[in-house]
Each structure stands twice: as C-alpha cells, then as structure tokens.
Amino acid sequence: MTTRRQFISAVATALGSAACAAPEKQRTILLQSAWDTVNIGDIGHTPGTLRIIEKHLPDVRVIVWAMKLDERVIAMLRRRFPKVEFLQGSLTGKSERDEKLREAIRRCNLFIRNSGMGQDTSFMEFCRKIGKPYGLYGQSYFASMVEGKGAAERIALLNGAAFIYCRDSKSLNILRNAGLKPPVLEFGPDGCFGIDVRDDERGLATMKKLGLEERKFITIQLRTNTAKLPGVDDTRTPKLNPLHPTPEQIADDERRAAVYRDLITRWVKRTGFKVLIAPEVKKEMEHNKRLLHDPLPEDIRKHVVNLDYFWNADEAASVFARAHTAVCHEPHSLIIALASGTPVIHTYSEFHSPKCWMFKDIGLPEWLLEYDSTPAAKMAETLFAIHDDYPGALAKVKKAMAFVEQRQTDTMAMVKRSLGL
C-alpha cells in the first residue's frame, strides 16, 4: 500500500518533471531597421536580417522598429514575414505609438541595431537607462565615432554592447584601435546579404518590356554629388548628398560618368549585350539618365535602357538574379546581386563610407575597384575577365556567399547566447 507521504512525494516529483519539460518562455528581439524607402539597400537590410534570424532562431519572436515605411515596403515585409510585428515611433515622443515602442523595448530580451552607419547612440543610451542588453549587427563607422568631443561617452556605450559586428574590416580596426573591448567585436556581414524576397512577376515583366535577356545584360548605376531629396540638405558629416554641389563636385560627377559611358561602350561593342541603368537610390535616376544614358552616341544608346520608375527590393532582386554582372558605385545593389548568385564589380569611393571594403573582406578583392584611380580600360578588363570565364565567376560568387553564410551562422550563435538560450 502507498502511504500518504509516498503519494505526496510522487505527485511532487511528477509536477517537477512537468515543469522541467515545459517549454522556455519565448524570447523577443527588438530589431531597429528599415532606414528608408528611397534606397533598395535601406529597404533590403530588413528582410535580409529577418531571414537570417528566422533561419537560425526560428522560435524567437521579432519586433521591428521601422524608421521609415511605405505601403509597398510594408506589404512586401508582411508577405514574407507574417509573424513579425512592425512598430514605428520615437524614443522621446509623447504619442501613443511612441509609448508603445518604448514599452516593446522594455519588454524585449535583446535590442539589435541592424546594419548601417552606426554613428547614432540614442538607442544605446535608452537601453542602458532601462537595463536592456543591446547589440550592433553589421555596422560601419567613421573615425569620428571614437574621436573628438564626446568620444569617451560614445566608447563607453559601445563597450556596453553585448556584441558589435562590423560589416567591413576598416570599421572593425577603427574600433579596435580605439581600445574598445565589448564581449564580442568581430566582422559580421551586412544583414542585406540574407535577402531572399523576390517579385518574379514584376521582374520578368520589366525584363520583357525592356528587351532584356537572362544573363545577357549588365546593370549599372553612378552615385552623384546631389541632394538626397529636392530642397533637403543632408546634415551628416562628412556631407554625402550636398544641396548645392561645388564646381569640383560637379566636375567629379561628369568625370566619373564619362568613365562609365566608356565602359558601357566597350561592353556593347564587344558583346552586343544590353545595359540596364538600375536604380539603387531613387534620387539618382534623373542624374544617371542625364549623365549616362542621354550623352551616349545613338548606336550605343539603343542598347542601353534606363528604368523609369523606382523599384522595390524584391523586384530588383529578381532582375539582378538574371543579370550577367552588376556594376555599381553604390554597394547594396551588389549585395542583393551576390545574394542572388550574380557577379559584381564595385567601383567605390571610400569618401562615402568604409563599407566598400566588405567586398574584399568576403573574398572578392579583384571585383573592388577605386573609382577615381581606375580608368575605363581597367574596369573593362575586370568585366571581360568575368565574361570570358563566367562559370569561374559564378563559382567565386558561390564561395564568397558560403563564407558570408558561415559568418551569419556564427553571429546568430552569439545572438542566441545573448538571449540566454
């Protein structure tokens, strides 16, 4: 017979076993992202990093603090990530949505700032004030982050991060040379590399309309010294989108455009293939038409098409996946292209950001060309090396992306530990 004491002991043991077997409380990440809607890179960071989290931490809840959204971007994100909650608001505002955002940060287990220029510190200050762990994922920094007035306070905030992943080796060295010692300070690729959103219906329709055949066209875009939006000056330092370009800046635009026109001409004459002027940034569309498309001689221009509307990141990915090679003065069209399996050439100007070095860091130094010191003949040599051994170029893309994916795995292991999982 079972005594009363034995019965109570058995029940307690069973309850204890059930408690141990119960699933852990779901963890929540608050991801600050969605920087803008007029740049496919600023759009692409969000679905890229969400996919990385989804792949490696499928049971973690994600809330996105979206800085800017429009109807087509939020529709794309909700189609692909129906379980993700999207909030907007301010850390200092007084509206209901601002308080909802602050409450979401208070209740989350980990705050992550998504890829971008990491100069802002307000989110770190807020997280430190409320005792919330925070991490920085795929950041670039100018040296001013750790130099000059207020540097000690900024360094202290960075040292308080659970992890800092820099998307380029120069940013990483800037922080290391400043003596930063957070628990993790390593290279971690831009979150946009994780992108998998596609709009094949629109992409294929665009290609058909423009007469583009799969793997028989390159894409290209120049970045100009012009205002980000009409009448709006860019207040960042150094100024990257001047409202009133200097004569020297105008001359830089015209000189660089001439190099690209030479490259386009060489491509068309040798291959007979087309060129798509493909916008990464909405404000560049009119300038690329003015500087690249319109001045071309007629026999070359008839092979060049200028997209006349600003596309979403999912349509862009569908087209980049079918391009021969993506050539760009900006980096994120190239990230989307690589993630879609397409070779790239980044003709960079480091003035814009040290993020350009990420292409060297993932193993593609031969496809990284400094714009102002590289003549069209050298750009063409690089492009035709890709063309002449296209299977080899595709293999390089695959190898680089394998490295990126391994780093994504490693970074998510750290995020998992930061969540206490």
Secondary structure as GFF3:
##gff-version 3
##sequence-region A 1 421
A	DSSP	alpha_helix	4	21	.	.	.	ID=ss1
A	DSSP	beta_strand	28	33	.	.	.	ID=ss2
A	DSSP	alpha_helix	40	56	.	.	.	ID=ss3
A	DSSP	beta_strand	61	66	.	.	.	ID=ss4
A	DSSP	alpha_helix	71	80	.	.	.	ID=ss5
A	DSSP	beta_strand	85	87	.	.	.	ID=ss6
A	DSSP	alpha_helix	96	107	.	.	.	ID=ss7
A	DSSP	beta_strand	110	113	.	.	.	ID=ss8
A	DSSP	beta_strand	116	117	.	.	.	ID=ss9
A	DSSP	alpha_helix	122	130	.	.	.	ID=ss10
A	DSSP	beta_strand	134	140	.	.	.	ID=ss11
A	DSSP	three_ten_helix	143	145	.	.	.	ID=ss12
A	DSSP	alpha_helix	151	159	.	.	.	ID=ss13
A	DSSP	beta_strand	163	166	.	.	.	ID=ss14
A	DSSP	alpha_helix	169	177	.	.	.	ID=ss15
A	DSSP	beta_strand	185	187	.	.	.	ID=ss16
A	DSSP	three_ten_helix	191	194	.	.	.	ID=ss17
A	DSSP	alpha_helix	200	210	.	.	.	ID=ss18
A	DSSP	beta_strand	217	221	.	.	.	ID=ss19
A	DSSP	alpha_helix	247	271	.	.	.	ID=ss20
A	DSSP	beta_strand	274	277	.	.	.	ID=ss21
A	DSSP	alpha_helix	284	288	.	.	.	ID=ss22
A	DSSP	pi_helix	289	293	.	.	.	ID=ss23
A	DSSP	alpha_helix	298	301	.	.	.	ID=ss24
A	DSSP	beta_strand	304	306	.	.	.	ID=ss25
A	DSSP	alpha_helix	313	320	.	.	.	ID=ss26
A	DSSP	beta_strand	325	328	.	.	.	ID=ss27
A	DSSP	alpha_helix	332	339	.	.	.	ID=ss28
A	DSSP	beta_strand	344	348	.	.	.	ID=ss29
A	DSSP	three_ten_helix	350	352	.	.	.	ID=ss30
A	DSSP	three_ten_helix	354	357	.	.	.	ID=ss31
A	DSSP	alpha_helix	358	361	.	.	.	ID=ss32
A	DSSP	three_ten_helix	365	367	.	.	.	ID=ss33
A	DSSP	beta_strand	368	370	.	.	.	ID=ss34
A	DSSP	three_ten_helix	371	373	.	.	.	ID=ss35
A	DSSP	alpha_helix	376	388	.	.	.	ID=ss36
A	DSSP	alpha_helix	390	418	.	.	.	ID=ss37
###
